[in-house]
Amino acid sequence: MASSLSPPLAKALGSSSPPLRRPRRSFFSVSADIKESSSTSVSVSVANKEAGATEPVLSPPPGFKPPEPKPFTVGEGQILDIITASLALPLRFGSGTFVLGYSSSIVSPDEIGPDEYALDVQGKKVKETCKLGPRPEKPIEIYEFESCPFCRKVREMVSILDLDVLFYPCPRNGPNFRPKVLQMGGKQQFPYMVDPNTGVAMYESDNIIKYLADKYGDGTVPLMLSLGFLTTLTAGLAMLPRMGRGSSYLPAKLPPQPLVYWAYEGSPFCRLVREVLVELELPHLLRTVARGSPKRQELYKQASHFQAPYLEDPNTGLKMFESAAIVDYLKATYAQ
């Protein structure tokens, strides 16, 4: 679906440039301080702007205790979900699994400090690095939903560029953010991106990908995101095994603050959690941790362990690993 440029912008930018809009005021005010170092600190403040709105009282389920992390462990009853969520990896050739400029080297365990993250492989350590472009000062905002192939393309680019993004889920019949996209941009089309760092807002997945590549990457669009119809076709096929999960709204409480979600697009475990975040229409700040991301070290330092996904809920104070347990927690805490 193509969006058209307004005549003055078309004249100034050329017909191939992405459409630009000035975002209007949203339901939430968001502020963030994201630094480029490994000790990135993020502060997100969200207030419901709807007059007279009552914030829900939220608490973890009675007796709920976060489980101990168990790397590469499939939860009870999760085998079929993991298999169907994993089929996207070969279809998309791992797009969204590695950060731009990824490289790795095998080193001796003696070269890795006790507070330093590195992947263990048969008694050796794998150090992973990447080459990041400019970092946005504030999180980019994206309105989208899980089972849309056009949205998946943008999410892959977000992981490749190692960007932190404030996602506003827009499942079918969602009462909060679908109407907001119509108000801001004039139509309910997804994905829709707002960059508060530049004032740019736009529809069209390919335009968004190119904008992100130019602004926060090295200007190049990865091969798996530059194949036109073939890219969209394989992204769509990657969605089929999940049979529409992450597309329809389930009545839920809207949290006062967005959840913080450490994940990346290439992980099937992360995908299962995101489906529920979207279905419950829970705004979440995605902290991308694809292979090579320096934020892997940040999470390792913060939680004394690295594993994705990892959820922080500022509304209840809960922090936890393990996708199956996170899904249970989200449904028990937010579903109505």
Salt bridges, closest charged atoms under 4 A:
ASP81 OD1 - ARG242 NH1 3.08
ASP81 OD1 - ARG245 NH1 3.69
GLU116 OE2 - LYS127 NZ 3.57
ASP120 OD1 - LYS125 NZ 2.51
GLU128 OE2 - ARG291 NH2 2.58
GLU144 OE1 - ARG155 NH1 2.62
GLU144 OE2 - ARG274 NH2 2.80
GLU146 OE2 - ARG155 NH2 3.39
GLU146 OE2 - ARG271 NE 3.61
GLU146 OE1 - ARG274 NE 2.79
GLU156 OE1 - ARG92 NH2 2.78
GLU156 OE2 - ARG152 NE 2.92
ASP162 OD2 - LYS295 NZ 3.12
ASP164 OD2 - ARG287 NE 3.06
ASP164 OD1 - LYS295 NZ 3.32
ASP206 OD1 - LYS153 NZ 2.97
ASP214 OD1 - LYS210 NZ 2.68
GLU265 OE2 - ARG152 NH1 3.14
GLU265 OE1 - ARG155 NE 2.98
GLU275 OE2 - ARG242 NE 2.81
GLU275 OE2 - ARG271 NE 3.93
GLU298 OE2 - ARG287 NH1 2.74
GLU312 OE1 - LYS319 NZ 3.98
